[in-house]
């Protein structure tokens, strides 16, 4: 094949086994660039695709899905019982959702303009917001919004350790990373505040 003075090739090559042939596409500069191996595996940048679609490159970004405009762009993952979608929403967030309209999904969202992560919400109040259900017309206080747990019923955070270990929350500063602590010793069945 020739285009604009450069040579390319398109054809079949024999594999190492009987009745094993591969369809290949290449050019003079890059060599082989695409291979459809016997068995239907497609390789781009590799001559031995290991899975149905195998991309290989020495560059950092070797796969891109792009949609013109500012509407949702997503990948669909599916098995016999589940459908999940992941991608960029029209609101410039990254979302993982069971909803094909990922902008409407709330399972997992990273807000593009703030970097905040929402689990169960597309509008996280803080750096990490776990939202089971709405607590009402309330938002996390700006002085304590790094981790937010929200529910419309009893709520809580669990710190789980073995019977002979200690669970705790540490408070630190640049001079001392554990200047204050709230700890619970399971072995002693006792709280300690320091």
ROMI-102513 format. One record per residue (C-alpha): residue number from 0; residue in one letter; x, z, y. Coordinates in pm, whole numbers, plus 32768, in hexadecimal, padded with zeros to 4 digits. Each point is the difference from the previous one (the first is absolute). Example, Ala and Ser with C-alpha at 12.3 -4.5 7.8 and 13.67 -1.06 7.14 Angstrom:
// ROMI-102513
+-----+-----+------+------+------+
|   n | res |   xx |   zz |   yy |
+-----+-----+------+------+------+
|   0 |   A | 84CE | 830C | 7E3E |
|   1 |   S | 8089 | 7FBE | 8158 |
+-----+-----+------+------+------+
***
This chain:
// ROMI-102513
+-----+-----+------+------+------+
|   n | res |   xx |   zz |   yy |
+-----+-----+------+------+------+
|   0 |   X | 8000 | 8000 | 8000 |
|   1 |   X | 8082 | 7FB3 | 815A |
|   2 |   X | 7F83 | 8068 | 8157 |
|   3 |   X | 80B0 | 7FD9 | 8150 |
|   4 |   X | 814C | 7FB6 | 7F59 |
|   5 |   X | 7FFE | 8132 | 7F1A |
|   6 |   X | 7FD8 | 7FF2 | 7E89 |
|   7 |   X | 7F12 | 80D9 | 7F3A |
|   8 |   X | 7F98 | 800D | 7E97 |
|   9 |   X | 7EC5 | 8039 | 7F3C |
|  10 |   X | 7FF1 | 7FFD | 7E88 |
|  11 |   X | 8009 | 80AA | 7EB0 |
|  12 |   X | 812C | 80A3 | 7F5E |
|  13 |   X | 8023 | 807B | 7E9D |
|  14 |   X | 8014 | 8173 | 7FB7 |
|  15 |   X | 80C5 | 80AD | 7EEF |
|  16 |   X | 7EE8 | 7FFB | 7EFC |
|  17 |   X | 7F46 | 7EEA | 7F4F |
|  18 |   X | 7EDC | 7F7A | 80D3 |
|  19 |   X | 8078 | 80CC | 812B |
|  20 |   X | 7FFB | 7F38 | 8143 |
|  21 |   X | 7FFE | 8067 | 8169 |
|  22 |   X | 7F78 | 7F4A | 8130 |
|  23 |   X | 80F7 | 8019 | 8121 |
|  24 |   X | 8010 | 7FA3 | 816E |
|  25 |   X | 813F | 8007 | 80CB |
|  26 |   X | 80DA | 7F62 | 8107 |
|  27 |   X | 816D | 7FB3 | 8048 |
|  28 |   X | 8039 | 8127 | 80E8 |
|  29 |   X | 7F4A | 811C | 7F4F |
|  30 |   X | 800A | 7F86 | 7E9A |
|  31 |   X | 7ED6 | 8064 | 7F2E |
|  32 |   X | 7EF8 | 80A6 | 80DC |
|  33 |   X | 7ECF | 8010 | 7F1C |
|  34 |   X | 7FD5 | 8012 | 7E88 |
|  35 |   X | 7EC7 | 8006 | 7F2D |
|  36 |   X | 8083 | 8080 | 7EB6 |
|  37 |   X | 7F62 | 7FBD | 7EB2 |
|  38 |   X | 7EEF | 8102 | 7FD7 |
|  39 |   X | 7F8B | 7FCD | 8166 |
|  40 |   X | 80E9 | 80F5 | 80B3 |
|  41 |   X | 805F | 7F8C | 815D |
|  42 |   X | 8151 | 804F | 8097 |
|  43 |   X | 805F | 7FCD | 816B |
|  44 |   X | 816F | 8048 | 803A |
|  45 |   X | 8037 | 8050 | 7E90 |
|  46 |   X | 8033 | 7F27 | 7ECD |
|  47 |   X | 7F7B | 8109 | 7F12 |
|  48 |   X | 7EB1 | 8085 | 807B |
|  49 |   X | 7FAC | 8147 | 7F50 |
|  50 |   X | 7E90 | 8016 | 806A |
|  51 |   X | 7EE8 | 7F10 | 8063 |
|  52 |   X | 808C | 7FDD | 8164 |
|  53 |   X | 8168 | 806A | 8036 |
|  54 |   X | 809E | 7FE9 | 815A |
|  55 |   X | 8174 | 803B | 8028 |
|  56 |   X | 80D1 | 7FF9 | 813B |
|  57 |   X | 812F | 80A5 | 809A |
|  58 |   X | 7F43 | 802E | 8148 |
|  59 |   X | 7F33 | 8137 | 8053 |
|  60 |   X | 7EB2 | 7F4D | 802E |
|  61 |   X | 7FB8 | 7F0C | 7EE8 |
|  62 |   X | 7E84 | 800A | 7FF2 |
|  63 |   X | 7F0B | 7FCE | 811C |
|  64 |   X | 7E88 | 7FE1 | 801F |
|  65 |   X | 7F93 | 7F84 | 8153 |
|  66 |   X | 7EAC | 7FBB | 8093 |
|  67 |   X | 7FD4 | 7F52 | 814B |
|  68 |   X | 7F4C | 80C4 | 810D |
|  69 |   X | 7FC9 | 8179 | 8001 |
|  70 |   X | 7F10 | 8027 | 7EDB |
|  71 |   X | 804D | 80C1 | 7EC1 |
|  72 |   X | 8119 | 7F84 | 7F1E |
|  73 |   X | 8001 | 80A2 | 7EA9 |
|  74 |   X | 8071 | 7FEA | 7E98 |
|  75 |   X | 7EFD | 8038 | 7EED |
|  76 |   X | 8064 | 80CC | 7ECD |
|  77 |   X | 7F0F | 7FF2 | 7ED9 |
|  78 |   X | 7FE5 | 806B | 7E98 |
|  79 |   X | 7ED4 | 800F | 7F16 |
|  80 |   X | 7F63 | 812B | 80B2 |
|  81 |   X | 8096 | 8026 | 815E |
|  82 |   X | 802F | 7F33 | 813E |
|  83 |   X | 80F2 | 8073 | 810F |
|  84 |   X | 806F | 7F53 | 813F |
|  85 |   X | 8133 | 803E | 80D8 |
|  86 |   X | 8063 | 7F65 | 8148 |
|  87 |   X | 7FF1 | 7FF5 | 8179 |
|  88 |   X | 7EB0 | 802E | 80AB |
|  89 |   X | 7F71 | 7F5F | 8138 |
|  90 |   X | 8041 | 814F | 80B0 |
|  91 |   X | 8175 | 7FDA | 7FAD |
|  92 |   X | 7FFD | 8116 | 7EFD |
|  93 |   X | 8087 | 7FF7 | 7E9D |
|  94 |   X | 7EED | 8052 | 7F06 |
|  95 |   X | 7FD9 | 802C | 7E88 |
|  96 |   X | 7E93 | 7FF4 | 7F9F |
|  97 |   X | 7F00 | 7FB4 | 7EF4 |
|  98 |   X | 7F43 | 7F46 | 810F |
|  99 |   X | 8051 | 7E8B | 801F |
| 100 |   X | 7FD3 | 802C | 8178 |
| 101 |   X | 8132 | 80DF | 8019 |
| 102 |   X | 7FB3 | 804F | 816D |
| 103 |   X | 7ECE | 80BF | 7F81 |
| 104 |   X | 80BC | 80B5 | 7EED |
| 105 |   X | 806C | 816A | 802B |
| 106 |   X | 80B7 | 8051 | 7EBA |
| 107 |   X | 8159 | 7FE5 | 80A4 |
| 108 |   X | 804E | 7F8C | 8162 |
| 109 |   X | 813A | 7FFE | 80D5 |
| 110 |   X | 7FA3 | 7FD7 | 816E |
| 111 |   X | 80D1 | 7EEB | 8097 |
| 112 |   X | 800A | 808E | 815F |
| 113 |   X | 8053 | 816A | 7F9F |
| 114 |   X | 8092 | 7FFB | 7E9E |
| 115 |   X | 7F02 | 810A | 7F9C |
| 116 |   X | 7F90 | 8003 | 7E93 |
| 117 |   X | 7E95 | 802B | 7FA0 |
| 118 |   X | 7F87 | 804D | 7EA1 |
| 119 |   X | 7E88 | 7FD8 | 7FFC |
| 120 |   X | 7FF6 | 7FA3 | 8172 |
| 121 |   X | 8065 | 7ED5 | 80D2 |
| 122 |   X | 8026 | 80D9 | 8139 |
| 123 |   X | 80EF | 811C | 7FA6 |
| 124 |   X | 800D | 8127 | 80F2 |
| 125 |   X | 816D | 804B | 7FB6 |
| 126 |   X | 813D | 7F84 | 7F5A |
| 127 |   X | 7F5C | 8032 | 7EA8 |
| 128 |   X | 7E86 | 802D | 7FE9 |
| 129 |   X | 7F5A | 803F | 7EAF |
| 130 |   X | 7E8B | 7FCA | 8039 |
| 131 |   X | 7F08 | 8057 | 7EEB |
| 132 |   X | 7ED2 | 8008 | 80EB |
| 133 |   X | 7FC5 | 803D | 8173 |
| 134 |   X | 8009 | 8167 | 807E |
| 135 |   X | 7F31 | 7F9E | 812E |
| 136 |   X | 805C | 7FB4 | 8169 |
| 137 |   X | 815E | 8092 | 7FF1 |
| 138 |   X | 815F | 7F74 | 800E |
| 139 |   X | 8147 | 80A8 | 7FAB |
| 140 |   X | 80AA | 80BC | 811A |
| 141 |   X | 8129 | 7F40 | 808E |
| 142 |   X | 80E9 | 8129 | 7FC0 |
| 143 |   X | 7FAD | 8003 | 7E8C |
| 144 |   X | 7FAB | 7E9D | 7F94 |
| 145 |   X | 8126 | 7F9E | 7F23 |
| 146 |   X | 7F31 | 8046 | 7EC4 |
| 147 |   X | 7E83 | 8005 | 800F |
| 148 |   X | 7F19 | 8052 | 7EDB |
| 149 |   X | 7E8E | 7FC2 | 8049 |
| 150 |   X | 7EC3 | 8036 | 7F38 |
| 151 |   X | 7E8D | 8040 | 8041 |
| 152 |   X | 800A | 8131 | 7F1C |
| 153 |   X | 8106 | 8104 | 7FA3 |
| 154 |   X | 815B | 7F71 | 8039 |
| 155 |   X | 8160 | 805D | 7FA7 |
| 156 |   X | 8162 | 7FA5 | 7FA5 |
| 157 |   X | 8095 | 8063 | 7EAF |
| 158 |   X | 816A | 805A | 7FBF |
| 159 |   X | 8029 | 800A | 7E86 |
| 160 |   X | 8131 | 8096 | 7F50 |
| 161 |   X | 804E | 8090 | 7EA7 |
| 162 |   X | 7FAF | 816F | 7FB4 |
| 163 |   X | 815F | 807E | 8049 |
| 164 |   X | 803E | 7F3B | 8143 |
| 165 |   X | 7FB8 | 8025 | 8173 |
| 166 |   X | 7F26 | 7F1F | 80D8 |
| 167 |   X | 8031 | 7FFF | 8174 |
| 168 |   X | 7FEA | 7F6E | 815B |
| 169 |   X | 813F | 8007 | 80CD |
| 170 |   X | 8026 | 7FF7 | 8178 |
| 171 |   X | 8147 | 7F82 | 8090 |
| 172 |   X | 80B7 | 7F9D | 8139 |
| 173 |   X | 8150 | 7F59 | 804D |
| 174 |   X | 80B7 | 814D | 7FD2 |
| 175 |   X | 7F55 | 8075 | 7EC0 |
| 176 |   X | 7F31 | 7F2A | 7F12 |
| 177 |   X | 7F4C | 812F | 7F69 |
| 178 |   X | 7FE7 | 80F3 | 8127 |
| 179 |   X | 7E9A | 8054 | 7F9A |
| 180 |   X | 7F5A | 7FF1 | 7EAA |
| 181 |   X | 7EB6 | 8040 | 7F57 |
| 182 |   X | 8041 | 8023 | 7E8D |
| 183 |   X | 7F3D | 8061 | 7ECC |
| 184 |   X | 80B3 | 8081 | 7ECB |
| 185 |   X | 7F3E | 7FBD | 7EC0 |
| 186 |   X | 80E0 | 80E9 | 7F39 |
| 187 |   X | 7FB8 | 8123 | 80ED |
| 188 |   X | 7EA0 | 7F94 | 806A |
| 189 |   X | 8068 | 8042 | 8166 |
| 190 |   X | 8005 | 7F54 | 8155 |
| 191 |   X | 8133 | 801C | 80DE |
| 192 |   X | 800B | 7FB0 | 8175 |
| 193 |   X | 8155 | 7FE5 | 80A8 |
+-----+-----+------+------+------+
***
